[in-house]
Amino acid sequence: MAKPSVCADLILQMGWRDACGPRQPLNRRLYHAIRRAIDSAALAPRSRLPASRDLARELGVSRNTVNHAYGQLQVEGYVCSQVGSGTYVADILPEAMLLSGGRMPQPPAVRQAVSRPGLSVQAQDLLAHASVSEQQWGAFMPGVPDVTLFPRALYARLHHRLLCHAGPGLLTYGTQGGVAAIRHALAQHLRVARSVHCDAQQVLMTEGVHQAIELVVRSLANPGDCVWMEDPGYWGIANVLRMQHGLHTVRVPVDAEGMQLPAGLPAPRLIFVTPSHQYPLGAVMSMARRRALLAYAREAGAWIVEDDYDSEFRFSGSPVPSMQGMEEDAPVIYVGTFSKTLYPGLRMGYMVLPRLLAQPLRRIHAELYREGHQLSQHVVAELIREGHYAAHIRRMRLLYGKRRRMLLGLIERYLGAAYLPAIESGAGLHFVMPLPEHADDVKLAAALRHASVLAQPLSRYYAGGQGQRGLLLGYGSVGEEEIGAAFFRMLKVLAGALA
């Protein structure tokens, strides 16, 4: 016997035969039951009702009984019938039409919240500094790769092959910080590509950089501890730190050599840095600064968290090795992601942990986050092992380099050398276009959004929003054929705002 539809189940549970008394005919009782379900929103607007023949069979009544009930509901405006399509609950119910005087009712106005009752102090602080853009694709969104060129067919073929032979262990929760295949493949890749000292046991897979940072902070820092981060620095790190109760965050200035080491700062428990391509300014930390920071961390008993978010894309000069690989057993937690090299929606990042931390953080990660994505990890491991990953990076590096040169050329030609990046790293997926000191880069970024140009204001990356003025311009998610048009839209807004 066929299983009853959801609608029939609902009507049966309502005891429809007793809906309005046993003396009423069955079609009237069915009408009342369906109408009550519509009035209570159990049957939502636009939801499809079963065909009269099917509902009659499911309820054990004649088809005429259902047709009479449907007909009365349609006459009163509760349902509508579409030839060849079926019977649907009406978008606007008769009562709503009456209350609005026959006019189409308008959605209730959204009140501007004056407070956030129930939110923690940390949550309110985070919302006050929220920086996530509602749009994540287009000119000139920083930090977003060209996802249209991701090798989908290859990925789909590998995924299908692995899924067809996947055992239960691949489809359930994970507890080992990532499947062995991805941890071994990543360890080999990082040793060659980034000079990272590691083996598979030190690799822990995460859902992106943010989860990795949160895991480190929750596992290694106590209330009252001091944490250093760059100024300006990545808003994602700042917001994770905001949500951890009792931490004392110190913003450390950055110059052309990376994070400075000024005297007199409170000793930190954690030090967050982006040494290979400082975010957002683009500086490469000098070897002298790296050695000094490593020595300081050893002496202070601090852990350095090295965020190596887009080091794969370097367009000139020699590759910059990781800080983690500069010393044996360095006090460095190395963090990376596939968001820039493959696509952000994959939500796959990784950490290389010092041996002392590998086992406890793997266990804490399994307890807190209920690991998954094991099948996806196997696919990415195959991409790395078979050489497809390295080939994709090489292709994209050439493409992004071309786009970067094109955008810089337009800036130099139409705005002048004063608007070229003060720190030219020749790397990454974005650069900073400086603005005059009197410019309001936050208002300018908002005006650019109205012109369909996505740019982030540099001042928002400084503590308190007080710092250099500029715009972060990304060139990853905009094709060469669109760069010119987007640039001239930006130029028009700049001409009006900076006149």
N, C-alpha and C positions, 0 to 999 in steps of 0.2 A: 504494500500500500504506500502511495506517495506521501511524503512528509508534508504536513500542513504549512501554508505560507505564514509569514510573520503576521500578516493582517488577520488571517483566520485564527491563529494562536491568540492574538489579542482579543478578538471577539469572543472566543470560547472562554478565556479567562475572566471576561467581564460578566459571564453568566447571562448572555444576551437573551436567552429564552424567557428570562424573568425580568427583562429590562423595564417593562411598563405594565406588568400584570398579565396573567394567563389568559384573560378574555380578549386581549388584543390579537389581531392576526399576526402570523409570523413575519410578514413583510414589514409591518409597523414596528415590531420589536427589533428587527434587524436594523431598520432605519435609525431608531433611537440609539442603538449600541454604536453604530458607525459615527453618528453625529456627536455622541459623547466623546468618542475617541478623538474626533477632529477638534472639538472645543477644548479638550485638555492638552492638545498638541501631541498626544501619543501618536497620532497620524499627522505628520508635519505637512505644511504647504508644499505642493508639487510632488508629494509622494504618490506613487502609482498604486492603485487598488488592483486586486486580482481580477482576472476576467470573470464574468458572471458564471460561466460554466464551471471554472475551477473552484470558485468560492462556494457554489452550490454543492459540489461534490464534497468539499472539505467540511461543510457544516451539516451535510446530510439533509438538504432541503431541495426543493425544485428550483430550476433556473428562473422561473417566473417570479418566485419570491425575491430572489436577488435583484432581478431587473426592476421590479416595483420599488424596492428600497433605493437602488441607484437612481431611478427616475425621479423620485421625490427629492432626494438630495441635490440633484442637478437643477430641478425647478427652483429650489430655495437658494441656490447659489453656493452650496457647500462643495460640490464637485463639478468638474467639467469633463466632457468627453471629446476625444480627438479621434476622428475616423482613421482606422488603421493603426492607431497607437495605443488606445486604451482609455481608462478612466483615471483621473488624477484629482487629488485634493486641490481646491482653489487656492490661488496665491493670496487673495484678500477675502476674508470671511464676511458674510453679511453683517454681523454685529459691528465689525470695524468700519464698514461703509456707513452704517447708520450713525455711529458716534462721530464720524468726521463730516456729517451733513451731506453725504453723497460724494464728497471729494476723496481722492486717493489719500489715505493717511500717510503722513510724513514720518520718517524715523525720528525717534526722540533725540533732541539736541544733546550732544555730549557735554557734560559739565566739565569745566576746567577744575581739576583737582587742586585744592589749596593745601592739602596735607596728604600724607601717605600713612594712614593709621595701620598699625600692625607691622610695618617694616622695621627691621633693625637699623640702628645708627649706621652700621657699615653699608647696608643696602641703600639707604638714602644718600650716603656719601657717594657710592658708586653711580647711582642714577644722576646725581648732580654733575658727574664727570663722564657720563656715557659718551663714547666716541664711535660706536659702530655705525657705519653708514647704511641706510636702508637699501641703497643700490650698491651692488658689488661687482658691476661689470660695465666697462665702457671707458672712453677717454675722459680723464686721465687718472683712473682709479689706481692708487699705489698698491703694490704688493700682490696684485692678482695676475696670474699667468694667462696665456692664451689657451683656454680650455677647448677651443674649437679644433685645435691641432693635436689633442690627446689621441693616441693610437687606439681608437675605440674597437675597431674590428679585431685587432690583435688581442686586446684585453678580453673582449667577449669570447673569443675562441679559447683562450687559456682558461677563463672562468668556467665555460661550459664543460671543457674537458675535465677539469678538477671536480666540478660539481657532480658530474655523472658517476664518479668513482669515490665520492666523499663518504667516509664512514661516520658513525655517530660522534666520534671524538672531534671531528672537524666542524660539526654543526651544533655543538653544545657550548657551555661556558668554557672560557679558558682560565687557567690558574698559573701559567708559567711566564707571564710577562710577554707573551707572543709565541707563535709557533716556532719550532726549532728551525724550520727552513728559512724564515725571514731573518731570524737572529744571526744565523750563520752567514747568509748572503750579505746582510748589512755590515757585519763585522769585517768581512773581506773587502767590501766596497769602500768602507770608511778608512781602512788601513791604507789602501792604494790612493784614493781620491783626496783624503783630507789629513793624512798622516796621523790618524787617531790610533793610540795604543789600546787595543781591546781584543777580547775574544767574545764568542757568542753568549757566554754566561753573564757578561756585563751589559748586554743590550736588553732594554725593556721597552716594549711597544706601548704607545699611548694614543689617545684620541686627540692628537694635535699638541702644539706647544703649550697651550693654556692648561691642559690637564697635567702636563709634565711639570709646569711651574707650580701648580697648586699642590701636586703630590710632594714636591720638594719642600715647599713652605710648611705644609701640614705635618710632614714627617720630621723635619729637622729644626724648626724654629719654635720657640716657646714665647708666651706672652712676656713682653718686656724686652725681648731681643731686638737688636738693631739690624736692619737690612739696608744695604747700599744698592742703589740703582742709578743709571745714567741720567743726566739732565742736560739736554732733552733725552727722553727715553721712550720706549715702546709703551703705549697706553695699556696694552693687554697685561703687561707685568704689573703696572701701577694698580690696575683694577683688581687683580688677584690679591695683591698685598692689602688693598683696602678692605677686602672681605675677611681678612684674618685678624681676629680680635687681639689687641694689645701689642701689635708690632710697632716698632719705631722705624719708619722709613726715612732714610737720609738720601737726598738727591745730590749726586756728585757731578760737578761740572765736566763737560767734554770739550776738547779742542781738536785740532787737526791731527793729534797723535792718539786720540781716544780718551778714555777716562783718566782724569788727573788723580793724583794721590796727595791731596793737601794734608798738612799736619793738623792735628787737633780734632779730628773726627772721632766719634765714639766707635769702638771696635765692633765690627759687624759679625753676625753669625752667617749671613749669606751675602754674596756680592754678585749682582746680575750685570752681565756685560755682553755686548755684541762686537767682539774685537775684529772680526774679519770684514765686517761692513756695518759700521755703527748705524743704529736705527734711531733717528731718521736722517742724520746729517751725512752719513756715508764714509766717515773717516775709517782708516785702517789703523788699528792700534800698533804703535811702534814696538819693535822688539825690546827696547829698553823698558818701556812701560809694562810690557807683558811679564818680563822677568821680575820687575819690581813688584808687580801685583801678586805673582806666584809666591815670591818670598814673603810678602806681607801676609798672605793668606795662611801660609804654613806657620808663621810666627804667632798669628792671632787665633789659630784654630778655626778659621773660617772656611766655608766651601764657596768656590767660584762656580757660578752657573753660566756656562758659555752657550749663548743662543746663536747658533750658526744657521740662521733662517734662510739665506739665499746665496750662500757662498759659491754654489755651482756656476753662477753666471758672472764670470769675470771676463771682460772684453779686451783688456790690455795688461801687459806686465806679467810677472810670474805668479803662479798660484800662491795664495796666502795659506800656510798650514794652520791647523787648529792650535789653540793654546794648550788644549789637553795633551797633545802629542809632544810638547816641548820638553817634558820631564817624565821620568818613570814615576808611576804612582802619584801623579800630580793631584792636588786637592781640587779637581775640576769635575763638575757634572756637565757632560756635553749633551746639548739638546738640538735636535734637528727635526725636519718635517718633509713630507712628500707633497705638501700643499702647493709649493711653488714649482716643483719639478713635474708633477703629474696633474692633479687638480684639487682645489680646496675641499670640495664636497666628499672626497675620499676619507677625510678625517683620520689621517694616519700620521702619527709622529713617532719619535723614538728618543730614548735617552741612553747614553753610555755612562754607566755608574762606576765609581771607584769600587774595587773589589770588596772593601769593607761594607759598602752600602747595598750591594747588588741583591743579596738574599732578603734582608729585611724590607727593602722598598718593593721588591717583587711581591712579597706577601701582603704588604699594606695595600699595594695597588689592587691585588685580587680581592681583598676584603672590601675596599671602598667602591670600586668602579665596575665590578662584574664584567670582566673582559669578554670581548667578542671579536667580530671581524676576522675570524681565523681563516675563512675561505679567501677573503680579500688579501690577507697577508701572504697566503700561499701563492696567489696570482702575482703579487708584486715581487715575491722571491723569485719566481720564474722569469719575470721581466729582467731582473738584475742578473740572474745566473746565465741567461741566454744572450746577454749583451744588449737587449733592446732598450733597457733603461739608460745606459751610457750613450747609446746612439741617439735617443730622443733628446737628451740633455745637449749633445753636440749640435743637433739641428736647431734647437730653441736658442742656444747661445748665439749662433750666427744671426738668427732672426731678431732677437732682442737687441743685439749690438747695432744692427742696421736701423732699427726704429729709434734707438737712443740717439744715434748720430743725426738722424733726420730731425728729431724734435729739438735737439741742441742747435742745429743749424738754423732752424726757423727762429729760435729765440735770439740768437746772435744777430741775424740779419734784420729782424723787425723791432727788436727791443734793445739790443746792444749788449756789450760785454758785461755791463753791470748786473744783468739779470742771469748770467751764467752761474752755475753752482760755485760757491766759494771753496768747497772741498770736492775735488773731482776724483772719485775713486775708480771710475771706469768699471763699475760692477753693479749687480743687483737689478731690480725691476722698477726702480724709481730714482729720481734725484730731487734735490731741493732747489727751486728757483727763488732767489732772494728778492725781497721787496724793500722799498724805502722804509725808513724807520717810522714815518708818520702813517703808513698804510695800516688799515685794520684787516688783517688776513682772514679773520673769522667772518666778517661781513662780506668780504670779497669772495670767499668760498661759497657762501650762501647765494650770492648773486650769480656765480658761475653755475651753480646747480640749476638755476632757472633757465640758463642757456644750454642746458644738457652737457655741461662739462663738470666732471667729478674731480675735485682736488681737495686735499686736506690742508688746513691751516697749520703752519709750523708752530705757532705760538702755543697751540693746545698741547704740545708734547713737553712743554716746560712746566715745572712746578708752579702752580698758581697762574698759569697762562701768561707769565711775564718772561719774555725772552725775545729772540730774533723774530722778525716777521718774514714770512715766506710761504710758498706753496709746495706741497709734495706732489709731484707729477709722475704718474706711472705710465709706462709705455708697453706693458705686457699684454693688456687686454684691449688693445686698439691696433687695427691693421694699418699698414702703410697708406692705404687708399683713404683712410679716415683721419689720419693725423693732421693733415693740412686743414681740412674743414673744421675740425675741433679746435685747432690752434687759432684760426682766425675768429671763431666765436669767442674764444678766450681773450684775444687781442682787443676785440670790440668792448668787452666788459672792462678790461684793464684801462683802456683809454678813457672811459667814462669815470671810473672810480679813482684813478690816480692823477686826473687832470688838475 
